[in-house]
Every structure is written in C-alpha cells, then in structure tokens.
Amino acid sequence: MKQPLFSLLLACTLGAIALTPARAADKEVAVLKTSAGEMVVEFWPDVAPKTVANFIKLAKSGFYDGTAFHRIIKGFMIQGGDPLTKDPTQEAAWGTGHADERVKAEFNDRHHELGVLSMARAADPDSASCQFFICLGPTPALDGKYTAFGKLIKGEDVLRKLGDVETAGREHSRPVNRVALESVKIVPASSIK
C-alpha cells in the first residue's frame, strides 16, 4: 500500500514541477556593449515571440558585433543593427541594410517609453529584419505601429549618454563621432547583477 501512494505523490510532484513557469533565472537577456558602456535588455516573448527569436538568433551569430548606432534623435530614440555600419565607406547607405529574413509584425499593447526596445522597419509593416531602436522617452505615436519586444533593465545612464551625443546631417540624427555597438551577447538573466 505504501509503494503506490509514494508513486502517486512522486508523480504529482513531478507534474507540478513540469507545469511551473520558467523562473527569471532561466530567462535570457541581451548585454549590449557600446562605446559608452553596457546596457542590459530583457525580452518580451509573450507578446513578440518571433521578433525576440530573430534578435536572439542574430545576436548569437555575431551579426550585431561591430555595428553602430547610426541614427540618434534626441528625446526620441537611438537606432542600430544595420550591418552596413560595419563599413565606414558605406555611410551613405547606412539605415538601408538588412538581414536575410524579414519578421512579420507583432504589434502589441506594450507602450513605447523610455528604454523600450522595438524593431525598425520600412513602410511595409512586415519589413522588419535586424535594425532596432531603443526609446529615449515616451513615444505613444509608435504604439501599435512598431513591434516592441523588450525593455532596458540596466544601463539607463548609458542610454541617456548615447541619446545626448552630438549629431548632424539629415534630420540632425547622424552621430558626429561613431557610436559603436561593439557586441550583443545573449546571457542568462541570473548572470546579471
């Protein structure tokens, strides 16, 4: 009699463990190493699973390493992720580069506010690829029109520094000095202190 009861309790316990949601320690975050310091971003796979998966895949392949934030608009956002920014001779084309795959828009109810990570795109809502931006403040006009897929959890001081660099050129958005995105590493959230 004791054996079947023990087996039943063990089965119930294992079943409960299997149904327990992943702990925060099991989640992955992105560490963006820039010329001004590091920022850490958490992802929102519950509202943008394909976008998060695409970003993580590109980051793990080294796609973003050595790129730059090529478009910075004070009080609005910093934009990066264009592979063409690895080559200074391609500066006239910065902002037009892309990865091989396009990601279907995953518009959601998350608000574009300070520190929110979102996908850049062309006029076609399903044209997002690799370029992303991080908001420097509330931008409600983007809500429901761009795919928000994460938010800064560390490095707000770095984001503010990047958002305050000297810019020139079209719409005064091209940094005068290179703002490097040295690397993007995907790490367990539990490794961030």
PEGI-V370528 format. One record per pair of residues at least 4 apart in sequence whose ideal C-beta (glycine too) atoms are under 6 Angstrom apart, sorted by the first residue. I is the first residue (numbers start at 0). J is the second residue. If there is no record, write none. Layout:
i=[I,I]
j=[J,J]
//
This chain:
i=[21,23,24,26,27,28,28,28,29,29,29,30,30,30,30,31,31,32,32,32,33,34,34,35,35,35,36,37,38,38,38,38,39,39,39,39,40,40,40,41,41,42,42,43,43,43,44,44,46,46,47,47,47,47,49,50,50,50,50,50,51,53,55,57,57,58,58,58,59,63,63,64,65,66,66,66,66,67,67,67,67,67,68,68,68,69,69,69,70,70,71,71,71,71,71,72,74,74,75,76,76,76,77,77,77,78,78,79,80,80,80,81,81,81,81,82,83,83,83,83,84,97,97,98,98,101,101,102,103,104,104,104,105,106,109,110,111,111,111,111,111,111,112,113,113,114,114,115,115,115,116,116,116,117,117,117,118,118,118,119,119,120,120,121,134,135,141,161,164,164,165,166,166,166,166,167,167,168,174,186]
j=[25,188,189,188,185,39,41,188,40,183,185,37,39,184,186,38,183,37,181,182,180,178,179,157,160,161,157,154,151,154,157,158,152,153,154,191,116,149,151,149,152,51,149,47,148,149,48,51,107,109,51,105,146,148,102,102,105,118,146,148,148,102,185,62,129,63,183,185,185,180,183,182,85,79,84,85,180,84,177,178,179,180,77,79,178,81,84,93,78,172,77,164,166,172,174,172,135,136,135,132,134,135,133,161,162,119,132,180,129,130,131,93,94,96,130,96,89,92,93,96,93,128,129,128,129,126,128,127,125,124,125,146,146,143,147,142,115,134,138,141,142,147,137,134,136,150,151,134,147,150,133,148,149,132,145,147,127,131,146,130,132,126,127,126,138,162,145,178,174,178,175,171,172,173,174,173,175,173,178,190]
//
